[in-house]
Amino acid sequence: MDSFEINKIVASVLIIALLFIGIGKISNLVFKVEKPDKPGYKVEIPEDSLSKEVKDLKEEEVVKVDITALLALGTIEHGEKVFKKCSACHVVEKGGANKIGPALYGVLGRKVAAISDYKYSSAMAAYNKEWNFEEMNGYLKKPQAYIKGTKMAFAGLRKEKDRASVILYLNQKSDSPLPLP
C-alpha cells in the first residue's frame, strides 16, 4: 500500500468524524430545547401520609431487641461457621494482625474504634460507644445503616440465628468474655 492510499483512508475517517460532529451541531440549532430554570418536578404529598411515614420510621428505630432471647438462638459452633464470611477481612485469633478490617479478638467489651494501629473511618472513630451484645447485634444486622459512613462494605447478617451465633463466637474469643445476659 503506498502513501497516497493511506492518505485517502485517513482523510475519509476525518471527514466522517467531522460529519458526525457537524450534524450534531446543526441538529442542536434546528431543534432548540429550552431547559427549565429548576430541574425536576414538584410532587405534592399530603401531610397526613408524610407524618404517618415519619412516625413509622421512628417506631422502627425504637424497637428493642430482647438480646437474651436472641442469644439463645445461636451457638458458638454455628458462629464459627458463619464467621468464615468475615474472615476475608477480619482475624479473631489472639495477637492476630489487622487485615482489611481490624482484628476482632476481645472486641466485645471494648470501646468502638479502639485499636490504635488501624485506620478507622471518621464515622466509626466518632461513634463513642462500647461494643456490647446490643451494639454488635445492630451493627451486624446492617453495618452501613447502623453507623452511617462506616467503610465496612459488608451487607450484614439478616438471620437472627447467624447474628446471635457470631456474637457468641466473638464473645468467646476474648481474655475476659462478657457475662451472658
Beta strands, then each sheet from edge to edge (+ up, - down):
end
